[in-house]
Amino acid sequence: MRELETVALRLDEFEAMRLCDLDGHDQEAAGQRMGVSRGTVQRLLQSGRAKLLRALVDSSALVIEKGADHEIVHPHDQ
């Protein structure tokens, strides 16, 4: 089996996608939960989605790594 290339998705990008795409929050609400601006959430969504799609299209391994110090919101904390 060949060694897979990796695409690194930062934890804050993952969290923005989880809040907006999975949990259905708008960017403003996601920003409030993460303690960042709506514009930051928009930037995180754009970069995170591009990385996710690049990993899928190129058959690469997706690695989630710690990124910025944005707080992660756990579903049971809501």
N, C-alpha and C positions, 0 to 999 in steps of 0.2 A: 504494500500500500504506500502511496506517495505521501510525502510530508505536505500537509496543508499550509498554505499561506494564511496569515492571521490578519484580521481587521479588529482594531481595538476600539470598543465602544466605551466611552467614559460613563461612570455611574450616574452623573448628573444628566447626561443625554438619555440614558435608559429610564431614569425617574421621570423626566419630562414626557417621554413617550408613554410610559405606563399611566401617568395621571391623565393625559389628554386622550390617547388612542385606546387604552384599555378601560380606564375608569370613566371616561366621557366628560372630564372637566374641560372647561374652556381655558384658554391660555392665561387669562386673568386669575382665575381660581387656582390654577396650577402654580402660578407664580406666587400667590399668597401662601400656599401650602409649602412651597420650597423656600420662601423668603427671598425671592428675586423678582425683578420686573417682568411684565408681560413680554417685553422685547427680548429679554434674556431667554425666556421660555421658547419664544419663536425661533431664536438662533439655535438653541439646543435641539429643538425638534428638527430643524432643517439639517443640521450636521449629523444628528443621530440617525435619522431616516436614510440619509445618503449612505452612511456607513453600513447600515443594515442591508440595504439593497445591494450595495457593492459586494458584501459577503455572500448574499444569495446568488447573484448573477455570476460571480467568479468562483463559486463553490469553495469559498474560504471559511476558515474557522472564525467564529465571532467570539471575541474575548471581552468580557466586561471587566473594566479596571477602575479603580478609584480615580476620580477626577477632581473637580473643584469641591470645596467644602460645603456644598449645599446640603441641607438636611434632607434625609430620606424619610418620606412619609409612609408609614406602614398602615395597611388597610384597617387593622384592628385599633389603631390610634385615632381614627376619624370620628 
